[in-house]
């Protein structure tokens, strides 16, 4: 019985040692690299997002997807962080590359205003984000397809919708700054997503950055 127990402990030890690892740990990586997304930051939304992914022999991430999210731009940031970790994992020779790994990432805020929102208000902000995705896409589509002959009344309607959704100059400026931070991390894909979003919201303020980094 004792031998069986010791063998069981040995198997546990081997199993733990054989797991893929990220230098410094996942929590440290997230804290060092997270760019708290604008909508969730402005609405004091916090929580844990769980991402599922696989690793190849070189420690590169593939097949990443949100397993359990919050329903806001925090989900996108969690997925970005896992993709950013690609190639930084140490994978043991015994690792099965078909195994799905689960990474829970917790996003939290501190400081002024965090405790001023009630749980009901925060939940409403999450619901608003989900319900407004279609309207956001309508604005993006308009500016993507817009030519010089857009009717004035249509332009006014889109501008009013954009203001209603909160995509003002302050928000767009924050997206540009987020993109610049991602550039410093070597994440041109994530940065260009922010810059192109700004462009497709009818602003030219990210055009120089797009021309330089998003080819």
Secondary structure, 3 states (H helix, E strand, C coil): CHHHHHHHHHHHHHHHHCCCEECCCHHHHHHHHCCCCHHHHHCCCCEEEEEEEEECCCCCEEEEEEEECCCCHHHHHHHHHHHHCCCCEECCCCCCCCCCEEEEEEECCCCCCHHHCCHHHHHHHHHHHHHCHHHHHHHHHHHHHCCCCCCHHHHHHHHHHHHHHCCCHHHHHHHHHHHHHHHHCCCHHHHHHHHHHHHCCCCCCCHHHHHHHCC
